[in-house]
């Protein structure tokens, strides 16, 4: 018989439990065997064999849940097509390195929203055997029409019948959810302002997924794709850019109040990938002595539009359905920089406490994990992180990671260079 694990007590100046309540001062979280055992006052007695770790002037909170990432993509500015010329072992190596980098910045759960072939499931299973790694939910191959966004992953399905068959194949392979490409994206030849599937196609995907007990997430950059996805019963919308086509020109952003009303009535989750689309590049350009002013102007306009959409969603009462995620992997959106999306959300006027719920407990609920992670409460997994200072006073302190705990293991501090 093995020896029972010793309890570990984490003491911090303040603890955020993830339930929206004010921070608890000078509290202790007791964990044992990969689970939270108790949350108590600093003066309460602890078991005799407890290992006590005093984090000092830090905020202890649930580990972040990134509801949208692509672990097998390198985030090195290469296009999708170039990356997918690489062999499977290379993409799996990206996945392991990206998972480690995300974990070290406080992300203890990652929902992988699309990978080539069976790589998503294979990576999930590989990481499940690693002592300290984030929990991974895998979508496998995204459903997309012939030649559509992410078609190189192998999930092409053109008719409702083909879509249903594809869902059942993915379910048989053991995926955790179904990803649907409802609008175009960054794949060559794809237009993000245009729908890819009709309502009938989307209903076929949702119906087949529900029959297999799986949630659905739909890539929706086009305004009309979001409306159709909500009407079809999709569980979570990804991106939500409200793009509309313009004859002979670039698409425009047109906020659609009627679609927002439908989202609110349906209770659909919104996974807002705030830093995706070039924020890393924008920060890089701003830090250069000779920035490319055209690139800066284009990206600043893009992120003004993105923050404007989030502000309108908050004004229209959608704050309780919003999840903050990264879309790390494609183009320049790097892993290990989860704090950037939190800072952008706060810049849009999202209160700090709500931003943090959108990245912990609400994100866990959107992923179907609300009963096991995302909160500091007895019985939940010991998915925890500590950051320096008062995170409610300044969400940018999320970049100052002091400790991460996952699967009963302290995995180190800080973000690797």
Secondary structure, DSSP 4 states (H G I P E B T S, - for coil): -PPPPPPEEEEEEEE--SSSPPPEEEEEEEEETTEEEEEEETTS---TT-EEEE--SEEEEEPEEEEEE-TTS--SS--HHHHTTS-HHHHHHHHHHHHHHHHHTTEEEEEE---STTHHHHHHHHHHTSSS--EEEE--SPBB-TT-TTGGGS-B--SHHHHHHHHHHHHHHT-SEEEEE-B--SSTT--TTSB-S-HHHHHHHHHHHHHTT-EEEEEEEEHHHHHHHHHHT-SEEEEEEEEEEETTEEEEE---HHHHHHHHHHT-EEEEETTTTTHHHHHHHHTSTT--HHHHHHHHHHHHHHHHHHHHHHHTT-GGGEEEE--BTSTT--TT-THHHHHHHHHTT--HHHHHHHHTHHHHHHTT-TTTSSS-STTSB--EEEEES-TTT-GGGGG-EEEEEETTEE---S---
